[in-house]
Amino acid sequence: MKLLMIEDNTSVAEMMAMFFQKEKWEVVNAYDGEEGLAKFKEAPDSFDIITLDLNLPKMDGMQVAKEIRKISQTVPLIMLTARDTESDQVLGLELGADDYVTKPFSPITLIARIKALHRRAEVGAEVGAEQTTSEPPDGFDVETDHFKLSTKTREAYLDGKQIEGLTPKEFDLLHTLSKSPKQVFSREQLLQLVWDYEYYGDERTVDAHIKKLRQKVEKVEKVGPQIIQTVWGVGYKFDDSGLDR
């Protein structure tokens, strides 16, 4: 696995480099936002994961995340932040981060998060090379009157139109919800099922990803009820039956 670590604190970068080496991972370091973005632009397909500090010289981590997502919607991105405020963390997730880790952190915790994200990304990479058109595949893992989803191609369709630009986490959320229509999932359940590990009660990442997922669904279905519905005080569910009206 090849990582890009954008981190201006050399002590943190050197410490993590030792842990990454024990995992036999290759790491490329960048020490400010501009350098990190430039290294990613040089070979965007070569990196399996990015860790990105929020407080960076020359270019803020939020802006770097935004620019990275313009280039790639799918590269897994973990934000490292000393800011323990809800607004910063949610904004980072809305800009495209898949996860965040608050400093100071345990190297073991960061490595566990990296492995979990990488496992999910590997599933997303297993797309049939034979798929050369945007037409829906012959077989779907989830299929209703209005909705179809294929885990093989990592594509989802609503009323025959593809829901475009889904990040790995957004797709996994949509798959988890849609394969059990009308079942209500708590945020804690979604954290365990989609992220592969415990978040220790921090549920904001689910809300941020649901918000982005809904925005992408609404680009396809501009009128009618949302298929990702909030069950107040409980969690979320998938229900496209309202589109029959």
C-alpha positions in Angstrom: 0.0 0.0 0.0 1.2 3.5 -0.9 0.3 6.4 1.3 0.6 10.2 0.9 0.9 11.8 4.3 0.5 15.6 4.3 1.7 16.7 7.7 3.7 19.8 8.7 4.8 18.4 12.1 8.0 16.5 11.3 7.9 14.6 14.6 4.5 13.2 13.8 5.5 12.4 10.2 8.7 10.6 11.3 6.9 8.7 14.1 4.2 7.4 11.7 6.8 6.6 9.0 8.3 4.0 11.4 4.9 2.4 12.1 4.1 2.4 8.3 7.4 0.7 7.6 6.5 -2.1 10.1 3.3 -2.6 8.1 5.5 -2.7 4.9 3.7 0.3 3.5 5.3 2.9 1.3 4.8 6.5 2.4 5.4 9.8 0.6 5.6 12.8 2.9 4.6 16.4 2.2 5.1 19.2 4.7 2.7 21.9 3.6 -0.6 22.0 1.7 0.8 23.2 -1.7 3.5 20.5 -1.7 0.9 17.8 -0.8 -1.5 18.8 -3.5 1.4 19.0 -6.0 2.6 15.5 -5.2 -0.9 14.1 -5.5 -1.4 15.8 -8.9 1.9 14.2 -10.1 0.5 10.7 -9.8 -3.1 10.7 -8.5 -3.6 7.0 -9.3 -0.6 5.8 -7.5 -1.8 6.5 -3.9 -4.0 4.1 -2.0 -4.8 6.5 0.8 -4.1 10.0 2.0 -3.7 11.3 5.5 -4.2 15.1 5.6 -3.5 17.5 8.5 -6.1 20.2 8.9 -3.7 23.0 10.0 -1.1 23.4 7.2 1.1 26.2 6.0 0.7 27.7 2.5 -2.7 25.9 1.9 -5.2 24.9 4.6 -6.1 21.3 4.8 -9.8 22.1 4.0 -8.8 23.6 0.7 -6.4 20.7 -0.1 -9.3 18.2 0.5 -11.5 20.2 -1.8 -8.9 20.2 -4.6 -8.1 16.5 -4.1 -11.8 15.7 -4.5 -11.9 17.6 -7.8 -9.3 15.2 -9.1 -10.5 12.0 -7.5 -13.8 11.2 -5.8 -12.6 7.8 -4.7 -9.2 8.0 -3.1 -9.6 7.3 0.6 -8.9 10.5 2.7 -8.4 10.7 6.5 -8.1 14.1 8.1 -5.8 14.6 11.1 -6.9 17.5 13.1 -6.1 19.2 16.4 -9.4 21.0 16.2 -11.9 19.1 18.3 -14.9 21.2 17.2 -18.0 19.8 15.6 -18.1 22.4 12.8 -14.5 21.7 11.7 -15.0 18.0 11.6 -18.3 18.0 9.8 -17.0 20.5 7.3 -14.0 18.3 6.6 -16.4 15.3 6.0 -18.6 17.4 3.8 -15.6 18.4 1.7 -14.9 14.8 1.0 -12.9 13.3 3.9 -13.9 9.7 4.6 -12.8 9.9 8.2 -11.0 12.1 10.7 -8.7 11.4 13.6 -8.2 14.0 16.4 -4.7 14.8 17.7 -3.1 13.6 19.8 -3.8 10.1 18.5 -2.5 6.6 19.0 -0.5 5.3 16.0 -2.3 2.0 16.4 -5.6 3.9 16.1 -4.6 5.6 12.9 -3.3 2.4 11.4 -6.6 0.6 12.2 -8.5 3.4 10.5 -6.3 3.2 7.4 -6.7 -0.5 7.2 -10.5 -0.2 7.4 -10.7 2.4 4.7 -8.3 0.4 2.5 -10.5 -2.7 2.8 -13.5 -0.8 1.6 -11.5 0.9 -1.2 -10.3 -2.5 -2.4 -13.9 -3.6 -2.8 -14.6 -0.5 -4.9 -11.6 -1.2 -7.1 -13.0 -4.6 -8.1 -15.0 -3.2 -11.0 -15.4 -5.4 -14.0 -12.9 -4.1 -16.7 -15.3 -5.4 -19.3 -17.8 -2.6 -18.5 -17.3 -0.1 -21.3 -20.7 1.7 -21.3 -22.8 3.6 -18.8 -25.7 1.2 -19.3 -26.9 -0.7 -16.1 -25.4 -4.2 -15.8 -27.6 -7.2 -16.4 -27.7 -8.3 -12.7 -28.1 -6.1 -9.6 -27.6 -6.8 -5.9 -30.5 -4.5 -5.1 -33.5 -4.0 -7.4 -36.8 -2.3 -6.8 -39.3 -0.6 -9.2 -37.3 2.6 -9.0 -33.8 1.7 -7.7 -31.0 -0.6 -8.8 -27.6 -1.1 -7.4 -24.6 -3.3 -8.4 -21.7 -4.0 -6.0 -19.7 -5.3 -9.0 -19.7 -2.0 -10.9 -20.2 0.1 -7.8 -23.1 1.9 -9.6 -26.5 2.9 -8.5 -29.5 4.0 -10.6 -32.7 5.8 -9.7 -35.5 5.6 -12.3 -32.9 4.5 -14.9 -30.6 7.4 -14.2 -27.2 6.9 -12.6 -26.4 8.5 -9.3 -23.0 9.9 -10.2 -19.9 10.8 -8.2 -20.5 8.5 -5.2 -17.5 8.2 -2.9 -16.7 4.7 -1.5 -18.4 5.5 1.8 -21.5 7.0 0.2 -21.9 3.9 -2.0 -21.5 1.6 1.0 -24.0 3.7 3.0 -26.5 3.5 0.1 -25.9 -0.3 -0.3 -26.3 -1.0 3.4 -29.6 1.0 3.6 -31.1 -0.1 0.3 -30.5 -3.9 0.7 -32.9 -3.7 3.7 -35.7 -1.4 2.5 -37.7 0.4 5.3 -35.4 -1.0 8.0 -34.3 1.7 10.3 -30.6 1.8 11.1 -29.2 3.7 14.0 -26.1 5.8 13.5 -24.2 3.4 15.7 -25.2 0.5 13.5 -24.2 2.3 10.3 -20.8 3.2 11.9 -20.1 -0.5 12.6 -21.5 -1.8 9.3 -20.0 0.8 6.9 -16.8 1.9 8.7 -15.8 -1.5 10.0 -14.9 -0.2 13.5 -16.2 1.6 16.5 -16.3 5.4 16.6 -16.9 5.5 20.3 -20.2 7.4 20.1 -19.2 10.0 17.5 -22.1 9.9 15.1 -21.4 13.2 13.1 -19.6 11.4 10.3 -22.8 9.5 9.5 -24.9 12.7 9.3 -22.3 14.4 7.1 -22.1 11.5 4.6 -25.9 11.2 4.5 -26.2 14.9 3.7 -23.8 14.5 0.7 -25.5 11.3 -0.4 -28.8 13.0 -0.5 -27.5 15.9 -2.5 -26.3 13.4 -5.2 -29.6 11.6 -5.2 -31.5 14.9 -5.6 -29.5 15.7 -8.7 -31.1 12.6 -10.3 -34.6 12.8 -8.7 -35.3 16.6 -8.5 -38.9 16.1 -7.4 -40.6 13.7 -5.1 -39.7 12.4 -1.6 -36.1 11.5 -0.7 -35.3 7.8 -0.8 -32.9 8.3 2.2 -35.2 9.2 5.0 -34.6 10.4 8.6 -36.4 8.6 11.4 -36.2 11.2 14.1 -34.6 10.1 17.3 -33.6 6.8 15.8 -31.5 6.9 12.5 -32.0 6.5 8.8 -33.8 4.2 6.4 -34.1 3.6 2.6 -37.7 3.8 1.2 -38.5 4.6 -2.4 -42.2 3.6 -2.2 -43.1 7.3 -2.1 -42.0 7.6 -5.7 -45.0 5.5 -6.8 -47.3 8.4 -6.0 
